[in-house]
Amino acid sequence: MSKKITIAIDGFSSTGKSSIAKLIAKKYNYIYVDTGAMYRAVTLFAKQHFFVGKDFLDKEKLISNLKDISLSFQFNKQLGFAEMFLNGKNVEKEIRTLEISQLVSKVAAISEVRKKLVAEQQKMGEKSGVVMDGRDIGTVVFPNAELKLFLTASADKRATRRYKELIDRGDKVSFKDILFNVEERDRIDSTREDSPLIKAKDAVEINNSDMGIKEQFERICSLIDRKLQEN
């Protein structure tokens, strides 16, 4: 089982893509790339420079400043996963707020932003032995990935998970706002012109509305083991 493969995980927001990807990367000793964190970091940069807000988006200014954005992942031994760094600063906590969640789909819809990040993602995954999650991994970033997964769940279940996560972290949020954000991100991600969120034809769909993390992990590991045996 020395042969390694590329694992692409796509799906709607708050379906637990990152959580399951981290577990997979740890078990198989693969490189994990959280592409959502990359889009969130660009969104944070845009917000800090007043290129994006709740009611506005200065697309041209953001595009002209993309060259000033440097993204990197740095492994945190204590946490057991890599954290997102924007221009040399750890922004892992800042990019996980509801405010960034409300803005990220607008920024992610910009073709120039996607082009920059897809190129970086493809470079990160040039060698096999990578698990990457996002919205267009199996369709655009790694269309030839040996294993493609597509995670989905009801909007209500996803909002409930996200609400609990933010409340446990100490954020003051309302369930109504979280549910609206989940549904709005679904709409924007699925209807954007550039690389919309769609299930790859050869992806295995997993609806985890009523599935725990352990059950998902075991099912996905069986799919990975089968692919490794094939290769």
VOGU-3710 file (C-alpha; in Angstrom, 3 decimals, decimal comma):
1> mskkitiaid> 0,000/0,000/0,000  2,941/2,327/-0,703  1,107/3,873/-3,662  -0,607/7,148/-2,776  -3,604/8,797/-4,403  -5,226/12,212/-4,626  -8,474/12,589/-2,684  -10,839/15,420/-3,662  -13,627/16,339/-1,245  -16,296/18,766/-2,435
11> gfsstgkssi> -19,639/19,736/-0,994  -21,854/22,385/0,510  -20,795/24,629/3,395  -20,810/23,169/6,902  -20,960/19,543/5,777  -17,842/18,737/7,784  -15,470/18,527/4,801  -12,482/19,912/6,712  -13,051/17,736/9,788  -13,212/14,512/7,788
21> akliakkyny> -10,296/15,564/5,549  -8,067/16,163/8,586  -8,864/12,699/9,960  -8,107/11,102/6,582  -4,824/12,991/6,220  -3,756/11,916/9,699  -4,591/8,222/9,162  -2,922/7,911/5,761  -0,121/10,427/6,436  -1,295/12,614/3,547
31> iyvdtgamyr> -0,906/16,334/3,008  -4,141/18,175/3,867  -5,086/21,400/2,075  -8,087/23,413/3,288  -8,956/25,433/0,176  -11,865/27,097/1,965  -9,361/28,657/4,366  -7,525/30,133/1,377  -10,680/31,834/0,069  -11,499/33,004/3,575
41> avtlfakqhf> -8,007/34,515/3,927  -8,394/36,444/0,664  -11,784/37,630/1,934  -10,198/38,783/5,197  -7,579/40,708/3,206  -10,345/42,308/1,114  -12,311/43,247/4,237  -9,243/44,730/5,955  -8,600/46,918/2,905  -12,277/47,890/2,491
51> fvgkdfldke> -12,640/46,078/-0,840  -15,631/44,088/0,409  -18,415/44,530/2,930  -21,980/43,466/3,546  -23,356/45,796/0,869  -20,410/46,365/-1,464  -17,625/44,688/-3,433  -14,851/46,629/-5,137  -13,900/43,853/-7,512  -11,355/45,819/-9,547
61> klisnlkdis> -9,388/47,027/-6,503  -9,243/43,524/-5,076  -8,047/42,106/-8,395  -5,333/44,752/-8,707  -4,100/43,913/-5,185  -4,042/40,116/-5,501  -0,284/40,287/-6,046  0,065/41,548/-2,470  -1,557/38,431/-1,013  0,719/35,637/0,196
71> lsfqfnkqlg> -0,911/32,515/1,599  0,703/29,594/3,382  -0,167/26,718/5,700  1,983/26,116/8,764  1,627/22,915/10,746  0,688/23,316/14,411  1,952/20,286/16,341  -0,298/20,978/19,341  -3,450/21,139/17,221  -2,388/18,403/14,828
81> faemflngkn> -3,194/20,336/11,645  -1,882/23,208/9,525  -3,152/26,735/10,174  -3,750/29,477/7,616  -1,251/32,315/7,391  -1,961/35,534/5,464  1,134/37,581/4,623  3,043/35,870/7,418  0,346/36,271/10,100  -1,712/33,460/11,636
91> vekeirtlei> -5,334/34,287/10,741  -6,927/30,918/11,563  -9,330/32,373/14,141  -10,127/35,559/12,205  -11,197/33,681/9,057  -13,687/31,442/10,914  -16,086/34,207/11,997  -19,663/34,562/10,755  -18,740/37,919/9,213  -16,166/36,296/6,913
101> sqlvskvaai> -18,639/33,474/6,182  -21,134/36,091/5,015  -18,610/37,622/2,593  -16,543/34,706/1,299  -18,881/33,493/-1,462  -18,856/36,952/-3,089  -15,059/36,992/-3,157  -14,823/33,343/-4,252  -17,021/34,097/-7,283  -14,358/36,422/-8,762
111> sevrkklvae> -12,621/34,604/-11,644  -9,225/36,201/-11,010  -9,296/35,110/-7,368  -10,191/31,548/-8,355  -7,467/31,456/-11,009  -4,803/32,530/-8,488  -5,885/30,050/-5,822  -6,495/27,108/-8,169  -2,928/27,511/-9,485  -1,588/27,482/-5,912
121> qqkmgeksgv> -3,740/24,467/-4,999  -2,592/22,498/-8,034  1,021/23,250/-7,137  0,434/22,008/-3,562  -0,961/18,772/-4,921  1,541/18,066/-7,694  2,550/14,867/-5,948  -0,037/12,311/-4,873  -0,738/11,713/-1,219  -2,914/14,782/-0,790
131> vmdgrdigtv> -6,454/15,264/0,501  -8,025/18,567/-0,474  -11,485/19,901/0,286  -13,469/22,746/-1,233  -16,120/23,468/-3,848  -14,387/22,654/-7,150  -11,619/20,207/-6,269  -12,968/17,232/-8,213  -14,242/19,318/-11,118  -11,526/21,962/-11,626
141> vfpnaelklf> -8,477/21,623/-9,367  -7,992/17,848/-9,634  -10,359/16,499/-12,317  -8,212/13,337/-12,493  -8,227/12,624/-8,749  -8,420/8,905/-8,057  -11,130/9,383/-5,416  -13,760/12,124/-5,450  -16,272/12,637/-2,670  -19,252/14,981/-2,554
151> ltasadkrat> -20,662/15,750/0,903  -24,170/17,051/1,396  -26,718/17,488/4,209  -29,923/19,428/4,802  -29,521/23,193/5,329  -31,119/22,931/8,771  -28,677/20,234/9,930  -25,706/22,177/8,582  -26,854/25,412/10,237  -27,320/23,595/13,548
161> rrykelidrg> -23,738/22,251/13,385  -22,308/25,643/12,488  -24,334/27,380/15,220  -23,050/24,949/17,873  -19,470/25,355/16,647  -19,601/29,158/16,922  -21,451/29,169/20,258  -18,939/26,701/21,722  -16,193/29,041/20,565  -17,790/31,935/22,420
171> dkvsfkdilf> -19,202/33,855/19,452  -22,549/35,636/19,846  -24,663/34,532/16,893  -28,291/33,691/16,164  -29,459/30,445/14,572  -31,615/32,444/12,139  -28,557/34,325/10,841  -26,574/31,093/10,517  -29,365/29,365/8,562  -29,715/32,363/6,239
181> nveerdrids> -25,946/32,369/5,665  -25,896/28,637/4,847  -28,751/28,976/2,338  -27,292/32,127/0,768  -23,863/30,526/0,357  -25,514/27,506/-1,273  -27,231/29,810/-3,754  -24,116/31,836/-4,613  -21,757/28,834/-4,751  -24,106/26,829/-6,983
191> tredsplika> -24,999/29,615/-9,424  -21,716/31,486/-9,937  -20,421/31,514/-13,509  -16,857/30,462/-12,706  -16,459/26,929/-11,287  -19,888/26,554/-9,681  -20,382/23,992/-6,940  -21,495/20,833/-8,744  -20,971/17,155/-8,100  -18,362/15,595/-10,380
201> kdaveinnsd> -19,825/12,792/-12,491  -17,517/10,212/-10,910  -17,834/11,477/-7,313  -19,272/9,358/-4,517  -22,076/11,315/-2,840  -22,412/11,073/0,932  -25,437/12,619/2,647  -24,377/13,022/6,260  -27,567/14,674/7,581  -28,032/11,765/9,990
211> mgikeqferi> -24,519/10,358/9,965  -21,925/10,808/12,705  -18,269/11,582/12,031  -17,186/8,024/12,969  -19,596/6,422/10,496  -18,510/8,818/7,729  -14,840/8,222/8,468  -15,198/4,435/8,335  -17,152/4,564/5,080  -14,651/6,894/3,412
221> cslidrklqe> -11,668/4,865/4,633  -13,176/1,750/3,022  -13,434/3,678/-0,278  -9,815/4,845/0,026  -8,530/1,339/0,844  -10,355/-0,021/-2,202  -8,761/2,631/-4,429  -5,321/1,950/-2,996  -5,708/-1,760/-3,769  -6,790/-0,919/-7,336
231> n> -3,707/1,236/-7,799
//
